[in-house]
């Protein structure tokens, strides 16, 4: 499905509007209250052959309101929602329930990174709060940050996106927003600004909350926006990372982490002629298994693919490989 810019239809509507303004429906005369030099005056609309029009919000985005499965051969029986988006052609190649609100688990961290990069600097120094160091939820992925540790925003983003560290997410939220609650508000505002209107965030990590949800389509929008930041694109491609930060007393602490992306680990292989560049994983009991990827074909054309709520991790990667096979069709 493609997004089109119907300027011809808009011109007709503008012409009708001008006709009503100039001729009216009764005998009363109406003047032109606008500056005749203005590009939006009725004078300019009637006298100029070239009319200035606003670009459509979604002119560079993939858009569909319905499922897109015709002509595809994808087995997505285990996942609740999935989408494959051709960025160059702004095509939706495949879509299953992409506007269904679901729990995103750690795919949340793509939005966390987007807000952090928009409002912070990679060299910002973060001091880890008690809240960030005190996450106790069972099964929460942690990089081991302690209260008073100091590290750069760049270091925290590596831990967030590669290792899916929830303590790094709270540390980032406290630094950028002043608190988790304020940062969640920033996340929701950013979602609205990029058109991700079916999402709602209450935390920076994706640990379970009934009021924390997103759609596969909104994740495409968020991921696509995050890719505009070089550091984000660089981090999601990395399979390992080693750095040193400092503890409360100023002593060095080593951080050595690997990616949770099984394609980058080499445990799963994409289809022939498709390269997985990078992405983000997410898993909780409620969200099940989730994955969003940036991939390229043999010509270097980029694609975003997303799967939400697949019942089992191995099956999810098989489904993703099947989905990526549609690029070659």
Residue pairs with C-beta under 8 A, 6 or more apart in sequence:
1 62
1 63
1 64
1 66
1 68
1 91
1 92
1 95
2 63
2 89
2 90
2 91
3 56
3 58
3 59
3 60
3 61
3 62
3 63
3 90
5 55
5 56
5 59
7 53
10 53
11 51
11 53
14 45
14 51
15 45
18 42
18 45
18 46
21 30
21 42
22 30
22 42
22 46
24 30
32 41
32 42
32 43
34 40
34 41
34 42
34 43
35 41
36 43
36 44
37 44
38 44
39 52
40 52
44 51
45 51
57 195
58 195
60 90
61 90
61 195
61 221
61 224
62 85
62 86
62 87
62 90
62 91
62 92
62 220
63 90
63 92
64 92
64 95
64 98
65 99
66 95
67 95
67 96
67 97
67 98
68 92
68 93
68 94
68 95
69 94
69 95
69 96
71 329
72 93
72 94
72 326
72 329
73 325
73 326
73 329
74 82
74 94
74 319
74 322
74 323
74 325
74 326
75 319
75 322
76 82
76 96
76 307
76 319
76 322
76 323
78 310
78 311
78 312
78 315
78 316
78 319
79 96
79 307
79 308
79 309
79 310
79 311
79 316
79 319
80 97
80 100
80 102
80 288
80 308
80 309
80 310
81 96
81 97
81 98
81 100
81 102
81 215
81 216
81 306
81 307
81 308
81 309
82 94
82 95
82 96
82 97
82 98
82 216
82 305
82 306
82 307
82 308
82 319
82 323
83 92
83 94
83 95
83 96
83 98
83 216
83 217
83 220
83 304
83 305
83 306
84 92
84 93
84 94
84 95
84 303
84 304
84 305
84 323
84 324
84 326
84 327
85 91
85 92
85 93
85 220
85 224
85 303
85 304
85 305
86 92
86 93
86 301
86 303
86 327
87 224
87 301
87 302
87 303
87 304
88 301
88 302
93 303
93 326
93 327
94 323
94 326
95 216
95 217
97 216
98 215
98 216
98 217
98 220
99 198
99 215
99 216
99 217
100 215
100 216
101 198
101 199
101 213
101 214
101 215
102 213
102 214
102 215
102 216
102 287
102 308
102 309
103 206
103 208
103 212
103 213
103 284
103 286
103 287
103 309
104 206
104 212
104 213
104 214
104 219
104 282
104 287
104 290
104 308
105 206
105 282
105 283
105 284
105 286
105 287
105 288
105 290
106 141
106 164
106 166
106 205
106 206
106 280
106 281
106 282
106 283
106 284
106 290
107 206
107 214
107 219
107 280
107 281
107 282
107 290
107 291
107 292
107 306
107 308
108 169
108 201
108 203
108 204
108 205
108 206
108 212
108 214
108 282
109 160
109 161
109 164
109 169
109 204
109 205
109 206
109 280
109 282
110 161
110 219
110 222
110 223
110 226
110 280
110 292
111 187
111 190
111 191
111 199
111 201
111 222
111 226
112 160
112 169
112 172
112 173
112 183
112 187
112 204
112 205
113 157
113 160
113 161
113 226
113 229
113 232
113 235
114 190
114 222
114 225
114 226
114 229
114 232
115 176
115 183
115 186
115 187
115 190
116 153
116 157
116 172
116 176
117 157
117 226
117 229
117 231
117 232
118 190
119 176
119 186
120 153
120 172
120 175
120 176
121 153
122 152
122 153
122 154
122 157
122 231
123 152
123 153
123 154
124 152
124 153
124 175
125 150
125 151
125 152
125 153
126 150
126 151
126 152
126 153
126 156
126 171
126 172
126 174
126 175
127 148
127 149
127 150
127 175
128 145
128 146
128 147
128 148
128 149
128 150
128 151
128 167
128 171
129 147
129 170
129 171
129 174
130 147
131 170
131 174
131 180
132 145
132 147
132 167
132 168
132 170
132 171
132 174
133 145
133 146
133 147
133 149
133 167
134 147
135 142
135 166
135 167
135 170
135 207
137 166
137 207
139 284
140 166
140 205
140 207
141 163
141 164
141 165
141 166
142 165
142 166
142 167
143 159
143 163
143 165
143 167
143 168
143 255
143 257
144 167
145 151
145 165
145 167
145 168
145 171
146 247
146 248
147 248
148 247
148 248
149 245
149 246
149 247
149 248
149 253
150 245
150 246
151 171
151 243
151 245
151 246
151 255
152 245
153 172
153 175
154 231
155 243
155 245
155 255
156 168
156 171
156 172
156 175
157 168
157 172
157 231
157 232
157 235
158 235
158 238
158 241
158 243
158 257
159 165
159 168
159 255
159 257
160 168
160 169
160 172
161 232
161 235
161 236
161 280
162 235
162 236
162 238
162 241
162 257
162 258
162 259
162 260
163 257
163 258
163 259
163 260
164 260
164 280
164 281
164 282
165 257
166 205
166 207
169 203
169 204
169 205
170 180
170 203
170 204
170 205
172 183
172 204
173 179
173 180
173 183
173 184
173 203
173 204
174 180
174 183
176 183
176 186
177 183
177 184
177 185
177 186
180 203
180 204
183 204
184 201
184 202
184 203
184 204
187 201
187 204
188 199
188 200
188 201
191 197
191 199
191 200
191 201
191 218
191 222
194 221
194 222
194 225
195 221
196 214
196 215
196 218
196 219
196 221
196 222
197 218
198 214
198 215
198 217
198 218
199 213
199 214
199 215
199 218
199 222
200 211
200 212
200 213
200 214
201 212
201 214
202 209
202 211
202 212
203 209
203 212
206 212
206 282
206 284
206 287
207 284
208 284
208 285
208 286
208 287
214 222
216 306
216 307
216 308
219 292
219 306
219 308
220 292
220 304
220 306
223 279
223 280
223 292
223 294
223 304
223 306
224 304
226 232
227 233
227 294
233 278
233 294
235 278
236 261
236 277
236 278
236 279
236 280
236 294
237 264
237 277
237 278
238 259
238 264
238 278
239 258
239 259
239 261
239 264
239 265
240 256
240 257
240 258
240 259
241 255
241 256
241 257
241 258
242 254
242 255
242 256
242 257
243 254
243 255
244 252
244 253
244 254
244 255
245 252
245 253
245 255
246 252
246 253
247 253
258 265
259 265
260 281
261 276
261 278
261 279
261 280
261 281
262 268
262 281
262 313
262 317
263 269
263 270
263 276
263 279
263 293
263 317
264 276
264 278
267 317
268 317
268 320
268 321
269 321
270 276
270 295
270 321
270 324
271 321
271 324
271 325
271 327
271 328
272 328
273 297
273 298
273 328
274 295
274 296
274 297
274 298
274 324
274 325
274 327
274 328
275 295
275 296
275 297
276 293
276 294
276 295
276 324
277 293
277 294
277 295
277 296
277 302
278 293
278 294
279 291
279 292
279 293
279 294
280 291
280 292
281 289
281 290
281 291
282 289
282 290
282 291
283 289
283 290
283 313
287 308
287 309
288 309
288 310
288 311
289 307
289 309
289 310
289 311
289 312
289 313
289 315
289 316
290 306
290 307
290 308
290 309
290 310
290 316
291 306
291 307
291 310
291 316
291 317
291 320
292 304
292 305
292 306
292 307
293 304
293 305
293 306
293 320
293 324
294 302
294 303
294 304
295 302
295 303
295 304
295 305
295 324
295 327
296 302
296 303
297 303
297 327
297 328
303 324
303 327
305 320
305 323
305 324
307 316
307 319
307 320
307 323
310 316
310 319
